[in-house]
Amino acid sequence: PHPHPANRPPRNRTTPRHATPQTIAPTHPAPLTRTPPNMAPQQHATDHPQAISKIYGKHLSFESPQSPAVFTQGDWNPQTNLNLRSTHNALDGNAHEIVLTVSVEAKDGDKTLFLVELHQAGIFEVAGYGKEELEAIVGSFCPNILFPYARETIASMIQKGGFPEFVLQPINFDALYLQAKQQQQAQGATAEAH
């Protein structure tokens, strides 16, 4: 007798390295989850395909200008600065390269203890969206996909550099995207006024 399906142990499933791009089921930003009123959800999914084709690193640098003295001088209380930006390059067809640049600098007074910079990139297949929706995808949704990869790489590099564990906190890319759009609109309004 075979055990009931609910009592069977889960099967170990692995994805082969040559697998086709992983399909994304977006949860944000809002325009991605809205189905137009005259289109069924299944039709919306097929008319608006999205997939991750590749995740890769383009650049990684680490500097520790105060070593080895920084490790022998006792207590220090660093101030950490985080900078984020993303860029978008349209490729052939429906492919888009998104590059998320993350830099972290730790300073003790005016001395830089470490500086790490990473360009985490991905190629995304996106089709069937209007201009505003596409801008939201490449400006918020795609960087949000890339961020966990960047966070892991940066934490590992800082630890390998001899410093205590460093964990980047979650980032609200939707809020950053909206803030950037508002700044662009405000700058446009100021330029028109002059």
C-alpha positions in Angstrom: 0.0 0.0 0.0 1.2 3.5 -0.8 1.1 6.2 1.8 -1.5 8.9 1.5 -0.2 11.9 -0.5 -0.4 14.2 2.5 1.8 11.8 4.5 4.5 11.5 1.8 7.8 13.3 2.4 8.3 16.3 0.0 10.4 15.5 -3.1 13.6 17.3 -3.6 13.3 19.3 -6.7 16.2 21.2 -8.3 16.3 23.4 -11.3 18.9 22.6 -13.9 21.4 25.3 -14.8 20.2 25.4 -18.4 16.6 26.1 -17.4 14.6 28.7 -19.3 14.2 32.1 -17.7 12.2 32.1 -14.5 8.7 33.7 -14.8 8.0 36.5 -12.4 4.7 36.9 -10.7 5.0 40.6 -9.7 3.5 41.8 -6.5 4.4 45.5 -7.0 4.4 48.3 -8.1 0.6 48.7 -8.3 0.4 49.0 -12.1 1.8 45.6 -12.5 -0.9 43.8 -10.5 -3.9 45.7 -12.0 -5.8 43.8 -14.7 -7.5 46.2 -17.2 -11.3 45.9 -16.8 -11.8 44.6 -20.3 -9.2 41.9 -20.0 -9.4 38.6 -18.1 -6.5 37.9 -15.7 -5.3 34.9 -17.8 -5.2 37.1 -20.9 -3.4 39.9 -19.0 -0.7 37.4 -17.9 0.0 36.2 -21.5 -0.2 39.7 -23.0 2.3 41.1 -20.5 5.1 38.5 -20.2 7.9 39.1 -17.8 10.9 36.9 -17.1 14.4 37.1 -15.6 16.9 36.1 -18.2 20.1 36.6 -16.2 21.3 37.9 -12.9 25.0 38.9 -12.8 27.6 41.2 -11.2 29.2 43.9 -13.4 31.5 45.5 -10.9 32.7 44.9 -7.3 35.3 46.9 -5.4 36.4 46.9 -1.8 38.8 49.4 -0.1 40.1 49.3 3.5 42.5 52.2 3.6 43.1 52.1 7.3 44.0 48.4 7.6 45.8 46.9 9.4 45.8 49.7 11.9 42.0 49.7 12.1 42.1 46.2 13.6 44.6 47.0 16.3 43.4 50.4 17.6 40.6 49.2 19.9 37.2 50.6 19.9 35.8 52.7 17.0 32.3 53.9 16.3 31.8 54.1 12.5 29.1 56.1 10.7 27.8 54.2 7.7 26.6 55.9 4.5 24.5 54.0 1.9 24.0 55.2 -1.7 21.7 53.5 -4.2 20.9 54.2 -7.8 19.7 52.2 -10.8 20.2 52.5 -14.5 18.2 51.1 -17.4 19.5 50.0 -20.8 17.1 48.9 -23.5 18.5 45.8 -25.3 17.3 44.0 -28.4 13.7 42.9 -28.6 11.9 43.1 -25.2 15.1 42.7 -23.2 16.1 45.3 -20.6 19.3 45.5 -18.6 18.9 47.0 -15.1 22.0 47.8 -13.1 21.5 48.5 -9.4 24.5 50.3 -7.9 25.0 50.0 -4.2 27.8 51.7 -2.3 28.5 51.5 1.4 31.1 53.6 3.2 32.0 53.4 6.9 33.8 56.3 8.4 35.3 57.0 11.8 35.5 60.7 12.0 37.1 61.8 8.8 38.8 58.5 8.1 37.3 55.9 5.8 37.4 52.5 7.3 35.9 50.7 4.3 34.2 51.4 1.1 32.4 48.8 -1.0 30.7 49.4 -4.3 28.7 46.8 -6.3 27.0 47.0 -9.7 24.4 44.2 -9.5 22.8 43.7 -12.9 20.0 41.7 -14.5 18.5 41.2 -17.9 14.7 41.2 -17.8 12.2 40.3 -20.6 9.3 42.7 -20.4 6.6 43.2 -23.0 3.2 44.7 -23.4 3.3 47.6 -21.0 2.8 51.3 -21.7 5.5 53.9 -21.1 4.5 54.7 -17.4 4.1 51.0 -16.5 7.5 50.2 -18.1 9.1 53.0 -16.2 7.7 51.6 -12.9 8.9 48.1 -13.7 12.5 49.2 -14.5 12.6 51.8 -11.8 11.2 49.9 -8.9 10.2 46.3 -9.6 13.5 45.2 -11.2 15.8 46.9 -8.6 13.7 45.2 -5.9 14.5 41.8 -7.5 18.2 42.6 -7.7 18.6 44.0 -4.2 18.8 40.6 -2.3 21.7 39.5 -4.5 23.4 42.8 -3.9 22.8 42.6 -0.1 24.3 39.2 0.1 27.4 40.1 -1.9 28.1 43.3 0.0 27.7 41.6 3.4 30.1 38.8 2.4 32.7 41.2 1.0 32.6 43.4 4.2 33.0 40.3 6.4 35.9 39.0 4.2 37.5 42.4 4.6 37.8 41.6 8.4 34.9 43.8 9.6 31.9 42.7 11.7 28.8 41.4 10.0 26.9 44.1 8.1 23.3 43.7 7.1 21.6 46.1 4.7 18.1 46.8 5.8 15.2 46.3 3.3 14.7 49.1 0.9 11.3 50.4 -0.3 12.0 50.8 -4.0 8.4 51.9 -4.7 8.8 54.9 -2.4 12.2 55.7 -3.9 10.8 55.5 -7.4 7.8 57.8 -6.5 10.1 60.3 -4.8 12.3 60.4 -7.9 9.3 61.0 -10.1 8.0 63.8 -7.9 11.4 65.4 -8.0 11.5 65.2 -11.8 8.0 66.7 -12.0 8.9 69.5 -9.6 12.1 70.3 -11.6 10.1 70.3 -14.8 7.5 72.7 -13.3 10.3 75.0 -12.1 12.0 75.0 -15.5 8.6 75.9 -17.2 8.1 78.7 -14.8 11.4 80.4 -15.8 
